[in-house]
Amino acid sequence: MTRPRVLMVNWDGEAFRPLASFMPYINREYVTGELYHLAPVEERSQASHNQYFAAVAEGYQNLNEASAKQFPSSEHLRKWALIQCGYCTETSYATKNGAEARKLAISFRRKDEYSIIRVLSDVVQVFEPESQSMASMKKERFEKSKRDVIDLIASMARTTTPQLYREAKRHGR
């Protein structure tokens, strides 16, 4: 089942009118005369989103040498931190033996460079970070994940969360 698309509508005092750009989708997906739920969507702040990514980038720039070698990019660091903080899905795959498990783990690694993959004997565990896109993560969960991830990255960069945000702003990130 695909996730329903969020529609933009205008309240004209009598009815909600969809924006014209949504009409092809509406005509394809909805039936005239049917009742549909309408609920407000709590918008996430683009400024908060940008601040978060800037702080991640700043934290990445300030990692010690050993940690920096572990993460090829700030995106790798962010997604690793999401998993460490529990913002992930975990799937386990039972295989016939250890060799098959290692082969399966290699195929998962080729598919997704950001997941954490563990081989435990004949079982492969795959931890995939949650998407933090505005469409995928609601405001409250995003703000909590943002705090948790930045706190972790700040500790790795040997600084504090407020200092990380200040430095990101100072460097124009």
Backbone as a printed PyTorch tensor [residue, N CA C, xyz], in Angstrom:
tensor([[[  0.8520,  -1.1800,   0.0000],
         [  0.0000,   0.0000,   0.0000],
         [  0.8910,   1.2350,   0.0000]],

        [[  0.6490,   2.1330,  -0.9300],
         [  1.4450,   3.3530,  -0.9750],
         [  0.8480,   4.3880,  -0.0320]],

        [[  1.7060,   5.2270,   0.4460],
         [  1.2950,   6.2750,   1.3730],
         [  0.5140,   7.3490,   0.6090]],

        [[ -0.6240,   7.8070,   1.1510],
         [ -1.3750,   8.8520,   0.4560],
         [ -0.5620,  10.1370,   0.3460]],

        [[ -0.7170,  10.8080,  -0.7520],
         [ -0.0200,  12.0660,  -0.9780],
         [ -0.7040,  13.1790,  -0.1860]],

        [[  0.0900,  14.0640,   0.3790],
         [ -0.4560,  15.2230,   1.0830],
         [ -0.8700,  16.2420,   0.0330]],

        [[ -2.1030,  16.6860,   0.1070],
         [ -2.6360,  17.6350,  -0.8730],
         [ -2.6660,  19.0390,  -0.2840]],

        [[ -2.3950,  20.0200,  -1.0950],
         [ -2.5210,  21.4140,  -0.6820],
         [ -3.8820,  21.9080,  -1.1470]],

        [[ -4.6420,  22.4470,  -0.1890],
         [ -5.9720,  22.9680,  -0.5060],
         [ -6.1030,  24.3750,   0.0320]],

        [[ -7.0070,  25.1210,  -0.5580],
         [ -7.2690,  26.4980,  -0.1430],
         [ -8.6960,  26.5650,   0.3970]],

        [[ -8.8700,  27.1260,   1.5700],
         [-10.1990,  27.3230,   2.1300],
         [-10.7190,  28.6490,   1.6150]],

        [[-11.8350,  28.6280,   0.8680],
         [-12.3530,  29.8630,   0.2740],
         [-13.5370,  30.4350,   1.0430]],

        [[-13.8080,  29.9170,   2.2210],
         [-14.9260,  30.3880,   3.0300],
         [-16.1270,  29.4680,   2.9130]],

        [[-16.1760,  28.6670,   1.8740],
         [-17.2810,  27.7280,   1.6860],
         [-16.8060,  26.2910,   1.5040]],

        [[-15.6710,  26.1370,   0.8730],
         [-15.1800,  24.7870,   0.5890],
         [-13.6610,  24.7940,   0.4970]],

        [[-13.0900,  23.6100,   0.6760],
         [-11.6650,  23.4320,   0.4370],
         [-11.4740,  23.1830,  -1.0430]],

        [[-10.6540,  23.9850,  -1.6780],
         [-10.3950,  23.8570,  -3.1170],
         [ -8.9400,  23.4390,  -3.3190]],

        [[ -8.7120,  22.3060,  -3.9740],
         [ -7.3300,  21.8720,  -4.2200],
         [ -6.6160,  22.8300,  -5.1690]],

        [[ -5.3090,  22.9660,  -4.9720],
         [ -4.5210,  23.7510,  -5.9100],
         [ -4.5290,  23.0330,  -7.2580]],

        [[ -4.5020,  23.7900,  -8.3150],
         [ -4.6250,  23.2300,  -9.6650],
         [ -3.5710,  22.1670,  -9.9630]],

        [[ -2.3790,  22.3230,  -9.4290],
         [ -1.3090,  21.3620,  -9.7110],
         [ -1.6020,  19.9630,  -9.1570]],

        [[ -2.5380,  19.8710,  -8.2190],
         [ -2.8880,  18.5720,  -7.6390],
         [ -4.0450,  17.8890,  -8.3660]],

        [[ -4.7000,  18.5900,  -9.2810],
         [ -5.8990,  18.0420,  -9.9190],
         [ -5.6730,  16.7400, -10.6990]],

        [[ -4.5980,  16.5800, -11.4730],
         [ -4.4110,  15.2880, -12.1520],
         [ -4.3540,  14.1190, -11.1680]],

        [[ -3.6610,  14.3120, -10.0680],
         [ -3.5690,  13.2770,  -9.0430],
         [ -4.9450,  13.0110,  -8.4290]],

        [[ -5.6590,  14.0840,  -8.0830],
         [ -6.9780,  13.9460,  -7.4630],
         [ -7.9390,  13.2150,  -8.3980]],

        [[ -7.9460,  13.5900,  -9.6640],
         [ -8.8450,  12.9440, -10.6260],
         [ -8.5210,  11.4680, -10.8110]],

        [[ -7.2620,  11.1230, -10.6360],
         [ -6.8320,   9.7260, -10.7900],
         [ -7.1230,   8.9000,  -9.5370]],

        [[ -6.9880,   9.5020,  -8.3490],
         [ -7.0240,   8.7360,  -7.0970],
         [ -8.3380,   8.8120,  -6.3150]],

        [[ -9.1790,   9.7740,  -6.5950],
         [-10.3880,   9.9620,  -5.7890],
         [-11.6420,   9.8180,  -6.6420]],

        [[-12.7480,   9.4330,  -5.9690],
         [-14.0310,   9.2160,  -6.6380],
         [-14.9930,  10.3150,  -6.2110]],

        [[-15.6190,  10.9690,  -7.1710],
         [-16.5950,  12.0180,  -6.8940],
         [-17.7290,  11.4420,  -6.0550]],

        [[-18.1140,  12.1630,  -5.0120],
         [-19.2220,  11.7380,  -4.1650],
         [-18.7970,  10.9110,  -2.9590]],

        [[-17.5730,  10.4220,  -2.9370],
         [-17.0790,   9.6520,  -1.7950],
         [-16.6400,  10.6120,  -0.6910]],

        [[-16.6690,  10.1300,   0.5470],
         [-16.1880,  10.9230,   1.6750],
         [-14.7310,  10.5610,   1.9560]],

        [[-13.9290,  11.5860,   2.2420],
         [-12.5200,  11.3870,   2.5610],
         [-12.1800,  12.1830,   3.8120]],

        [[-11.2460,  11.6600,   4.6050],
         [-10.8020,  12.3570,   5.8130],
         [ -9.9200,  13.5440,   5.4260]],

        [[-10.0780,  14.6160,   6.1400],
         [ -9.2350,  15.7910,   5.9590],
         [ -8.6450,  16.1140,   7.3220]],

        [[ -7.3350,  16.1590,   7.4060],
         [ -6.6790,  16.4420,   8.6810],
         [ -5.5330,  17.4140,   8.4320]],

        [[ -5.2930,  18.3190,   9.3770],
         [ -4.1670,  19.2460,   9.2030],
         [ -2.8350,  18.5070,   9.2990]],

        [[ -1.8810,  18.9830,   8.5610],
         [ -0.5340,  18.4360,   8.6060],
         [  0.3400,  19.4720,   9.3020]],

        [[  0.9980,  19.0490,  10.3650],
         [  1.8620,  19.9710,  11.0910],
         [  3.1650,  20.1210,  10.3210]],

        [[  3.3880,  21.2870,   9.7970],
         [  4.5680,  21.5450,   8.9750],
         [  5.8300,  21.5910,   9.8280]],

        [[  6.8780,  21.0190,   9.2880],
         [  8.1870,  21.1330,   9.9160],
         [  8.8530,  22.3870,   9.4060]],

        [[  9.6510,  22.9480,  10.2520],
         [ 10.3620,  24.1710,   9.9000],
         [ 11.5550,  23.8470,   9.0070]],

        [[ 11.6290,  24.5020,   7.8620],
         [ 12.7820,  24.3370,   6.9780],
         [ 14.0450,  24.8670,   7.6620]],

        [[ 13.8850,  25.9100,   8.4720],
         [ 15.0330,  26.4710,   9.1860],
         [ 15.5990,  25.4400,  10.1760]],

        [[ 14.7280,  24.7320,  10.8740],
         [ 15.1700,  23.7030,  11.8150],
         [ 15.8530,  22.5640,  11.0720]],

        [[ 15.2880,  22.1980,   9.9460],
         [ 15.8550,  21.1430,   9.1040],
         [ 17.2670,  21.5360,   8.6480]],

        [[ 17.4050,  22.7640,   8.1530],
         [ 18.7070,  23.2460,   7.6740],
         [ 19.7260,  23.3570,   8.8140]],

        [[ 19.2680,  23.8290,   9.9720],
         [ 20.1290,  23.9590,  11.1430],
         [ 20.6860,  22.5880,  11.5370]],

        [[ 19.8430,  21.5930,  11.5030],
         [ 20.2440,  20.2320,  11.8510],
         [ 21.3460,  19.7220,  10.9300]],

        [[ 21.1320,  19.8420,   9.6180],
         [ 22.1230,  19.3410,   8.6700],
         [ 23.4310,  20.1290,   8.7580]],

        [[ 23.3380,  21.4120,   9.0640],
         [ 24.5470,  22.2200,   9.2440],
         [ 25.3210,  21.7540,  10.4730]],

        [[ 24.6080,  21.4400,  11.5470],
         [ 25.2730,  20.9720,  12.7650],
         [ 25.9090,  19.5950,  12.5550]],

        [[ 25.2420,  18.7350,  11.7980],
         [ 25.8350,  17.4270,  11.4780],
         [ 27.1370,  17.6320,  10.7020]],

        [[ 27.1040,  18.5050,   9.7020],
         [ 28.3040,  18.7760,   8.8960],
         [ 29.4190,  19.3560,   9.7620]],

        [[ 29.0760,  20.2510,  10.6670],
         [ 30.0770,  20.8370,  11.5650],
         [ 30.6630,  19.7710,  12.4820]],

        [[ 29.8110,  18.9280,  13.0240],
         [ 30.2880,  17.8410,  13.8740],
         [ 31.2170,  16.9110,  13.1180]],

        [[ 30.8620,  16.6050,  11.8950],
         [ 31.6920,  15.7380,  11.0560],
         [ 33.0790,  16.3500,  10.8550]],

        [[ 33.1330,  17.6550,  10.6350],
         [ 34.4140,  18.3390,  10.4270],
         [ 35.2930,  18.3260,  11.6800]],

        [[ 34.6760,  18.0900,  12.8320],
         [ 35.4210,  18.1570,  14.0940],
         [ 35.6240,  16.8050,  14.7630]],

        [[ 35.4080,  15.7270,  14.0250],
         [ 35.6550,  14.3880,  14.5830],
         [ 37.1510,  14.1650,  14.7710]],

        [[ 37.4990,  13.3210,  15.7350],
         [ 38.9100,  12.9630,  15.8580],
         [ 39.2920,  12.0900,  14.6680]],

        [[ 40.5680,  11.8920,  14.4840],
         [ 41.0700,  11.1960,  13.2940],
         [ 40.5140,   9.7770,  13.1620]],

        [[ 40.4480,   9.0530,  14.2650],
         [ 39.9490,   7.6700,  14.2260],
         [ 38.4790,   7.6310,  13.7970]],

        [[ 37.6710,   8.5220,  14.3640],
         [ 36.2500,   8.5630,  14.0020],
         [ 36.0660,   9.0320,  12.5660]],

        [[ 36.8670,   9.9900,  12.1480],
         [ 36.7480,  10.5200,  10.7880],
         [ 36.9960,   9.4210,   9.7570]],

        [[ 37.9130,   8.5090,  10.0460],
         [ 38.1940,   7.4050,   9.1160],
         [ 37.0090,   6.4510,   8.9950]],

        [[ 36.2130,   6.3810,  10.0380],
         [ 35.0520,   5.4730,  10.0530],
         [ 33.9240,   5.9620,   9.1400]],

        [[ 33.8530,   7.2810,   8.9170],
         [ 32.7400,   7.8670,   8.1730],
         [ 33.2440,   8.6080,   6.9410]],

        [[ 32.9480,   8.1130,   5.7370],
         [ 33.4030,   8.7770,   4.5120],
         [ 32.7710,  10.1590,   4.2880]],

        [[ 31.6050,  10.3950,   4.9110],
         [ 30.9180,  11.6770,   4.7040],
         [ 30.0490,  11.9970,   5.9130]],

        [[ 29.5680,  13.2440,   5.9690],
         [ 28.6600,  13.6260,   7.0580],
         [ 27.3470,  12.8540,   6.9530]],

        [[ 26.9630,  12.4640,   5.7540],
         [ 25.7390,  11.6720,   5.5640],
         [ 25.8990,  10.2810,   6.1820]],

        [[ 27.0770,   9.6920,   6.0310],
         [ 27.3470,   8.4020,   6.6740],
         [ 27.2660,   8.5500,   8.2030]],

        [[ 27.8350,   9.6260,   8.7110],
         [ 27.8010,   9.8790,  10.1530],
         [ 26.3600,  10.0510,  10.6350]],

        [[ 25.5750,  10.8600,   9.9360],
         [ 24.1840,  11.1170,  10.3370],
         [ 23.3810,   9.8240,  10.3660]],

        [[ 23.5100,   9.0340,   9.3290],
         [ 22.7150,   7.8070,   9.2640],
         [ 23.1800,   6.7840,  10.2920]],

        [[ 24.4760,   6.7190,  10.5490],
         [ 24.9950,   5.8550,  11.6000],
         [ 24.4170,   6.2950,  12.9470]],

        [[ 24.4360,   7.6150,  13.1970],
         [ 23.9240,   8.1500,  14.4640],
         [ 22.4320,   7.8720,  14.6130]],

        [[ 21.6810,   7.9670,  13.5290],
         [ 20.2490,   7.6360,  13.5960],
         [ 20.0640,   6.2000,  14.0830]],

        [[ 20.8350,   5.3060,  13.5340],
         [ 20.7380,   3.9010,  13.9350],
         [ 21.1450,   3.7440,  15.3980]],

        [[ 22.2420,   4.3690,  15.8010],
         [ 22.7100,   4.2610,  17.1830],
         [ 21.6750,   4.7910,  18.1730]],

        [[ 20.9130,   5.7870,  17.7420],
         [ 19.8950,   6.4010,  18.6100],
         [ 18.5420,   5.6980,  18.5200]],

        [[ 18.4640,   4.6580,  17.7190],
         [ 17.2290,   3.8720,  17.6430],
         [ 16.2490,   4.2950,  16.5700]],

        [[ 16.6330,   5.2070,  15.6950],
         [ 15.7540,   5.6550,  14.6070],
         [ 16.0590,   4.8110,  13.3750]],

        [[ 15.6290,   3.5660,  13.4460],
         [ 15.9510,   2.6260,  12.3860],
         [ 14.9590,   1.4670,  12.3990]],

        [[ 15.0060,   0.7020,  11.3370],
         [ 14.2850,  -0.5670,  11.3100],
         [ 15.3310,  -1.6630,  11.3870]],

        [[ 14.9750,  -2.7280,  12.0590],
         [ 15.8770,  -3.8750,  12.1820],
         [ 15.1910,  -5.0850,  11.5750]],

        [[ 15.8830,  -5.7450,  10.6710],
         [ 15.3720,  -6.9600,  10.0510],
         [ 16.4340,  -8.0400,  10.1790]],

        [[ 16.0090,  -9.2420,  10.5850],
         [ 16.9310, -10.3720,  10.7090],
         [ 16.5860, -11.4130,   9.6630]],

        [[ 17.6180, -11.9690,   9.0660],
         [ 17.4580, -12.9900,   8.0320],
         [ 18.2130, -14.2420,   8.4660]],

        [[ 17.4930, -15.3400,   8.6040],
         [ 18.1200, -16.6210,   8.9510],
         [ 18.5550, -17.3060,   7.6590]],

        [[ 19.7820, -17.8000,   7.6680],
         [ 20.3070, -18.5090,   6.4980],
         [ 20.6860, -19.9280,   6.9160]],

        [[ 21.1130, -20.7230,   5.9520],
         [ 21.4560, -22.1270,   6.2300],
         [ 22.7650, -22.2700,   7.0050]],

        [[ 23.7020, -21.3480,   6.7410],
         [ 25.0080, -21.4600,   7.3930],
         [ 25.7260, -20.1130,   7.3570]],

        [[ 26.8870, -20.0700,   7.9780],
         [ 27.6530, -18.8280,   8.0560],
         [ 28.1080, -18.3080,   6.7110]],

        [[ 28.4860, -19.2110,   5.8080],
         [ 28.9430, -18.7780,   4.4770],
         [ 27.8070, -18.0980,   3.7220]],

        [[ 26.6160, -18.6620,   3.8190],
         [ 25.4540, -18.0550,   3.1560],
         [ 25.1130, -16.7060,   3.8020]],

        [[ 25.2750, -16.6370,   5.1070],
         [ 25.0060, -15.3770,   5.8180],
         [ 25.9730, -14.2830,   5.3630]],

        [[ 27.2530, -14.6300,   5.2350],
         [ 28.2460, -13.6430,   4.7860],
         [ 27.9480, -13.1800,   3.3520]],

        [[ 27.5450, -14.1100,   2.5060],
         [ 27.2020, -13.7760,   1.1170],
         [ 25.9890, -12.8400,   1.0730]],

        [[ 24.9900, -13.1210,   1.9080],
         [ 23.8040, -12.2670,   1.9740],
         [ 24.1730, -10.8760,   2.4920]],

        [[ 25.0340, -10.8310,   3.4900],
         [ 25.4690,  -9.5400,   4.0450],
         [ 26.1690,  -8.7000,   2.9830]],

        [[ 26.9920,  -9.3300,   2.1570],
         [ 27.6830,  -8.6070,   1.0780],
         [ 26.6730,  -8.0340,   0.0920]],

        [[ 25.6260,  -8.7900,  -0.2080],
         [ 24.6180,  -8.2840,  -1.1620],
         [ 23.8540,  -7.1060,  -0.5620]],

        [[ 23.5870,  -7.1480,   0.7470],
         [ 22.9300,  -6.0120,   1.3990],
         [ 23.8360,  -4.7840,   1.3860]],

        [[ 25.1180,  -4.9680,   1.6310],
         [ 26.0620,  -3.8480,   1.6480],
         [ 26.1030,  -3.1780,   0.2830]],

        [[ 26.0840,  -3.9670,  -0.7720],
         [ 26.0960,  -3.3890,  -2.1260],
         [ 24.8360,  -2.5720,  -2.3890]],

        [[ 23.7480,  -2.9860,  -1.7930],
         [ 22.4580,  -2.3200,  -2.0110],
         [ 22.3480,  -1.0070,  -1.2260]],

        [[ 22.9310,  -0.9730,  -0.0190],
         [ 22.7710,   0.2040,   0.8370],
         [ 24.0390,   0.4390,   1.6460]],

        [[ 24.7430,   1.5030,   1.3170],
         [ 26.0100,   1.7850,   1.9940],
         [ 25.8220,   2.3630,   3.3900]],

        [[ 24.6020,   2.7650,   3.7560],
         [ 24.3740,   3.4120,   5.0410],
         [ 23.8910,   2.4620,   6.1340]],

        [[ 23.3350,   1.3290,   5.7830],
         [ 22.8350,   0.3900,   6.7830],
         [ 23.9770,  -0.2050,   7.5790]],

        [[ 23.6520,  -0.6360,   8.7740],
         [ 24.6040,  -1.4000,   9.5700],
         [ 24.1920,  -2.8600,   9.4240]],

        [[ 25.1490,  -3.6860,   9.0390],
         [ 24.8650,  -5.0950,   8.7780],
         [ 25.7560,  -5.9320,   9.6850]],

        [[ 25.1180,  -6.8270,  10.4200],
         [ 25.8530,  -7.7120,  11.3250],
         [ 25.5830,  -9.1570,  10.9420]],

        [[ 26.6180,  -9.9610,  10.9780],
         [ 26.4750, -11.3980,  10.7520],
         [ 26.7240, -12.0860,  12.0830]],

        [[ 25.7350, -12.8010,  12.5700],
         [ 25.8420, -13.5530,  13.8160],
         [ 25.6150, -15.0220,  13.4720]],

        [[ 26.7080, -15.7190,  13.2370],
         [ 26.6540, -17.1240,  12.8330],
         [ 25.9020, -17.2430,  11.5130]],

        [[ 24.6770, -17.7860,  11.5350],
         [ 23.9150, -17.9600,  10.2960],
         [ 22.7750, -16.9480,  10.1640]],

        [[ 22.8280, -15.8660,  10.9320],
         [ 21.7920, -14.8270,  10.9030],
         [ 22.4140, -13.5000,  10.4690]],

        [[ 21.7160, -12.8010,   9.5690],
         [ 22.1480, -11.4710,   9.1360],
         [ 21.1600, -10.4640,   9.7100]],

        [[ 21.6820,  -9.4990,  10.4390],
         [ 20.8610,  -8.4140,  10.9660],
         [ 21.1490,  -7.1720,  10.1330]],

        [[ 20.0740,  -6.5100,   9.6850],
         [ 20.2100,  -5.2930,   8.8950],
         [ 19.4770,  -4.1710,   9.6340]],

        [[ 20.2250,  -3.1210,   9.9570],
         [ 19.6680,  -1.9430,  10.6170],
         [ 19.6660,  -0.8160,   9.5870]],

        [[ 18.4760,  -0.3600,   9.2040],
         [ 18.3560,   0.7010,   8.2000],
         [ 17.8780,   1.9860,   8.8670]],

        [[ 18.5900,   3.0900,   8.6620],
         [ 18.1740,   4.3500,   9.2840],
         [ 16.8440,   4.8290,   8.7190]],

        [[ 16.0450,   5.4190,   9.5890],
         [ 14.7810,   6.0080,   9.1390],
         [ 15.0700,   7.2340,   8.2810]],

        [[ 14.2060,   7.4830,   7.3420],
         [ 14.3100,   8.7060,   6.5560],
         [ 13.8450,   9.8790,   7.4170]],

        [[ 14.5580,  10.9670,   7.3440],
         [ 14.1570,  12.1800,   8.0480],
         [ 13.5560,  13.2110,   7.0860]],

        [[ 13.1700,  12.7600,   5.9150],
         [ 12.5560,  13.6930,   4.9670],
         [ 11.2730,  14.2510,   5.5770]],

        [[ 10.8840,  15.4010,   5.1250],
         [  9.6790,  16.0320,   5.6640],
         [  8.4410,  15.1770,   5.4220]],

        [[  8.4180,  14.4430,   4.3350],
         [  7.2770,  13.5870,   4.0320],
         [  7.2660,  12.3320,   4.9040]],

        [[  8.4390,  11.8930,   5.3470],
         [  8.5340,  10.6200,   6.0580],
         [  8.4700,  10.7280,   7.5770]],

        [[  8.9510,  11.8330,   8.1350],
         [  9.0360,  11.9410,   9.5860],
         [  8.2990,  13.1860,  10.0540]],

        [[  7.3220,  12.9710,  10.9310],
         [  6.5380,  14.0920,  11.4420],
         [  7.3920,  14.9800,  12.3500]],

        [[  6.8890,  16.1890,  12.5550],
         [  7.6400,  17.2190,  13.2710],
         [  8.1310,  16.7630,  14.6390]],

        [[  7.2700,  16.2030,  15.4540],
         [  7.6500,  15.8300,  16.8180],
         [  8.7690,  14.7820,  16.8110]],

        [[  8.6370,  13.7730,  15.9650],
         [  9.6630,  12.7220,  15.8980],
         [ 10.9620,  13.2800,  15.3100]],

        [[ 10.8400,  14.1620,  14.3050],
         [ 12.0380,  14.7670,  13.7330],
         [ 12.8040,  15.5560,  14.7910]],

        [[ 12.0920,  16.3760,  15.5610],
         [ 12.7530,  17.2080,  16.5670],
         [ 13.4450,  16.3400,  17.6130]],

        [[ 12.8110,  15.2420,  18.0090],
         [ 13.4370,  14.3380,  18.9840],
         [ 14.6560,  13.6550,  18.3660]],

        [[ 14.5250,  13.1740,  17.1390],
         [ 15.6630,  12.5160,  16.4870],
         [ 16.8010,  13.5140,  16.2770]],

        [[ 16.4520,  14.7410,  15.9430],
         [ 17.4490,  15.7930,  15.7490],
         [ 18.2450,  16.0110,  17.0350]],

        [[ 17.5450,  16.1380,  18.1650],
         [ 18.2280,  16.3350,  19.4590],
         [ 19.1390,  15.1490,  19.7800]],

        [[ 18.6070,  13.9440,  19.6260],
         [ 19.3750,  12.7470,  19.9760],
         [ 20.6270,  12.5990,  19.1030]],

        [[ 20.4600,  12.7980,  17.8020],
         [ 21.5780,  12.6440,  16.8750],
         [ 22.6400,  13.7220,  17.1180]],

        [[ 22.2110,  14.9620,  17.2760],
         [ 23.1870,  16.0440,  17.4860],
         [ 23.8940,  15.8810,  18.8280]],

        [[ 23.1770,  15.4320,  19.8540],
         [ 23.8420,  15.1790,  21.1440],
         [ 24.9370,  14.1320,  20.9850]],

        [[ 24.6590,  13.0650,  20.2500],
         [ 25.6540,  12.0130,  20.0290],
         [ 26.8480,  12.5440,  19.2300]],

        [[ 26.5570,  13.2480,  18.1490],
         [ 27.6460,  13.7740,  17.3070],
         [ 28.4710,  14.8050,  18.0720]],

        [[ 27.8180,  15.6490,  18.8630],
         [ 28.5550,  16.6410,  19.6590],
         [ 29.5210,  15.9390,  20.6170]],

        [[ 29.0590,  14.8660,  21.2530],
         [ 29.9550,  14.1520,  22.1820],
         [ 31.1190,  13.5270,  21.4300]],

        [[ 30.8840,  13.0440,  20.2190],
         [ 31.9640,  12.4670,  19.4100],
         [ 32.9560,  13.5370,  18.9650]],

        [[ 32.4540,  14.7550,  18.7560],
         [ 33.3070,  15.8690,  18.3150],
         [ 33.9160,  16.6130,  19.5060]],

        [[ 33.7230,  16.0770,  20.7120],
         [ 34.2780,  16.6400,  21.9320],
         [ 33.8210,  18.0830,  22.1670]],

        [[ 32.5160,  18.2920,  21.9800],
         [ 31.9430,  19.6170,  22.1960],
         [ 30.5320,  19.4520,  22.7560]],

        [[ 29.8240,  20.5520,  22.8540],
         [ 28.4430,  20.5030,  23.3350],
         [ 27.5000,  20.7750,  22.1630]],

        [[ 26.2660,  20.3870,  22.3350],
         [ 25.2650,  20.6220,  21.2870],
         [ 25.1250,  22.1170,  20.9730]],

        [[ 24.9650,  22.9930,  21.9780],
         [ 24.8610,  24.4280,  21.6580],
         [ 26.0860,  24.9600,  20.9160]],

        [[ 27.2690,  24.5080,  21.3310],
         [ 28.4940,  24.9600,  20.6610],
         [ 28.5310,  24.4770,  19.2170]],

        [[ 28.0760,  23.2710,  18.9710],
         [ 28.0400,  22.7340,  17.6110],
         [ 27.1380,  23.5930,  16.7240]],

        [[ 25.9750,  23.9760,  17.2420],
         [ 25.0690,  24.8410,  16.4790],
         [ 25.6890,  26.2190,  16.2360]],

        [[ 26.3590,  26.7660,  17.2640],
         [ 26.9980,  28.0860,  17.1040],
         [ 28.0840,  28.0420,  16.0310]],

        [[ 28.9100,  27.0050,  16.0770],
         [ 29.9890,  26.8900,  15.1030],
         [ 29.4520,  26.6690,  13.6990]],

        [[ 28.3880,  25.9020,  13.5670],
         [ 27.7790,  25.6800,  12.2470],
         [ 27.2840,  27.0180,  11.6750]],

        [[ 26.6750,  27.8150,  12.5310],
         [ 26.1660,  29.1220,  12.0960],
         [ 27.3290,  30.0580,  11.7390]],

        [[ 28.3770,  30.0220,  12.5640],
         [ 29.5470,  30.8830,  12.3390],
         [ 30.2380,  30.5430,  11.0140]],

        [[ 30.2380,  29.2760,  10.6490],
         [ 30.8860,  28.8460,   9.4080],
         [ 29.9370,  28.8980,   8.2140]],

        [[ 28.7630,  29.4580,   8.4360],
         [ 27.8110,  29.6210,   7.3200],
         [ 27.2420,  28.3020,   6.8010]],

        [[ 27.2180,  27.3220,   7.6550],
         [ 26.6440,  26.0250,   7.2540],
         [ 25.1610,  26.0370,   7.4680]]])
